[in-house]
Amino acid sequence: MEPSETSPAATTTIDSLKDDNIEDILLRLPSPASLARAALASRRWRGIASSSPFLRRFRELHPRSPILGLFASQPDLQQLPIFHPAAAVRSDPDLKAAARGGDFLLTRLEDDPAWRFRDCRNGRLLLCRGGDSLSLYDPVSHRHVAVPRPRNDEPLLPVPLPPGAAEYIWDCLLDGHGEFRVVTVQRDGQRLRAMEYASRTAEWGIHPWVDGIRMPAHAQSMRPMLAAAAGLIFWRYDRNSSLLLDTSTMAFSIVPLPVAIATQTMMPPGAYAIGDTEEGVCCLLHIVGRTTLQVWLLKKNDG
């Protein structure tokens, strides 16, 4: 009997699809939560779903995202943050699957005591280990992106420094979706300077030193507050003012608090926070007593 001239058809599976086909499928998902759940299918799907070009397209179709939870830093800033899931995680199957598949307990960091928390934005963590580099960690995709410090620069913390040596005191994460920026502030006595890393170019921009800013002894424990839409980073400077870094010009300045807040002698230190409104306006939130929340908006003209 002669062999058949027809060969059996090749088996087609989901893995046979090209990346463009998978992107088209993922773009048709109804929500970011369902995208996170689908991305757990394989490492290849996670890579596609977490790529910068795809995320830009997906956010254009889905401008609002459900909240999976939040990372809260601990009083001891040497410790990693703790993740608190949102209440909806218990009832939404997509959010539940995303929470189970992600590394929100940070177990993949292998309990290395050298890890230090620096900042968090849009679900991504900015960490450092050993002082020689930074790392951007995405708990959903389990992906690390190394951010090396500028070369041929001053010694780094936590290496013991001689008196007067420059040190890195703050690292801030901007634009945590897809492409990102890291703004680092270095101190040398009473001088400060800003450095900016852009993931698009993988290069640092180092800005000139600024003299005359007297930093308090607890400067390293001052947590940054970001007004992302305006590109402004604030730190609580003293009872009457905040330290401001405008990331559009990389210029430092001291901004006085509203008089109604600065003159409250009974206000506990740090009883305010700075961020953005939904319209992208920089705002300051201040708690008065137990029942009142004041909202102050920053005017662009007179500060």
C-alpha positions, -999 to 999 in steps of 0.1 A, spaced: 0 0 0 14 33 -10 20 59 18 -5 88 19 6 119 0 -9 141 26 9 148 59 -10 154 91 -18 190 98 5 207 123 -11 212 157 -20 249 164 -19 261 200 -20 294 218 18 293 218 18 293 180 5 329 180 28 357 172 34 385 197 13 409 177 -16 385 179 -12 381 216 -11 419 220 -44 422 201 -60 397 224 -48 414 255 -59 448 243 -95 435 241 -96 426 278 -122 446 297 -100 459 325 -65 462 339 -74 436 365 -82 411 337 -50 420 320 -30 412 351 -48 379 354 -41 370 318 -5 379 321 0 351 346 -5 326 318 32 324 310 65 343 312 60 353 275 26 368 282 39 387 312 67 401 291 43 413 264 18 427 290 45 446 309 63 462 279 62 500 276 47 502 241 19 478 250 11 495 283 8 529 266 -18 514 241 -37 497 269 -39 528 291 -53 548 262 -82 523 261 -85 519 298 -76 552 315 -88 542 349 -75 512 369 -90 494 399 -69 495 430 -53 462 439 -39 475 472 -11 497 485 24 493 498 29 511 532 64 519 544 73 509 579 85 533 606 119 516 603 129 527 567 155 500 566 126 474 563 107 466 532 71 479 528 40 459 537 13 453 511 -23 458 521 -48 444 496 -80 464 487 -113 451 500 -124 444 464 -97 417 461 -119 393 480 -149 396 457 -134 404 422 -120 372 406 -96 391 383 -82 411 412 -80 380 433 -61 361 406 -37 390 401 -30 393 439 -23 355 441 -1 355 410 19 386 419 48 388 444 32 414 467 47 397 498 81 403 481 91 366 487 112 366 455 136 391 471 148 360 491 147 378 525 180 394 517 187 419 546 207 441 522 175 452 504 164 488 513 131 504 503 135 538 485 102 547 469 70 533 453 50 545 424 21 529 404 27 495 420 64 494 413 91 495 440 124 513 439 149 494 460 186 494 466 210 468 478 245 474 490 245 510 479 261 505 445 229 504 425 191 508 425 165 483 412 130 488 400 109 458 409 74 450 394 56 425 417 31 416 389 57 405 363 84 396 389 108 417 368 139 436 381 153 465 362 188 475 374 196 512 377 233 516 383 245 547 401 266 572 382 302 561 377 333 578 391 313 595 418 315 600 456 313 570 479 278 556 485 258 548 516 258 526 536 296 525 533 311 546 562 318 581 550 345 604 561 333 638 576 321 661 548 319 634 521 289 635 497 261 610 503 229 599 486 200 608 508 168 604 487 158 584 456 124 592 440 106 571 414 87 591 387 64 577 360 63 541 372 43 528 342 65 515 314 93 540 309 104 557 342 126 582 357 145 582 390 155 614 407 183 612 433 194 639 457 230 640 470 241 660 500 276 674 507 275 694 539 251 723 532 251 716 495 225 696 475 224 685 439 199 665 419 206 636 395 181 622 370 180 588 354 158 581 323 151 545 314 146 556 278 182 565 274 196 545 304 218 575 313 221 599 342 220 636 341 239 653 369 229 688 378 251 715 396 254 718 433 232 742 451 246 760 482 230 774 513 203 748 521 207 739 557 195 703 561 182 689 594 200 661 611 171 637 602 173 644 565 175 608 555 143 599 572 124 627 554 101 609 530 94 625 496 59 636 486 53 637 448 29 659 429 33 638 398 13 658 373 32 690 382 65 673 384 71 686 420 88 667 448 83 680 484 99 671 517 88 683 551 116 708 560 105 723 592 73 733 610 68 763 587 80 752 553 87 724 528 117 718 506 107 717 469 125 702 439 109 712 406 119 683 382 113 705 351 142 727 361 159 706 388 158 737 410 156 736 448 136 761 468 120 765 503 82 769 501 64 783 531 33 764 544 0 782 544 -1 806 573 -31 788 588 -11 756 591 23 771 601 8 791 629 -9 761 646 13 755 676 -7 723 685 -2 707 651 19 675 653 49 674 630 41 660 596 3 663 599 0 671 562 6 654 529 11 667 494 0 652 461 -23 657 431 -60 663 425 -78 644 398 -73 675 376 -35 673 381 -33 704 405 -7 702 433 -26 701 466 -18 699 503 -40 680 527 -41 689 563 -60 672 592 -76 696 617 -87 679 649 -106 647 644 -133 657 619 -119 682 594 -98 678 564 -84 710 547 -74 710 511 -50 737 499 -42 742 462 -8 755 450 -10 786 428 14 785 398 19 823 398 29 832 433 35 798 450 
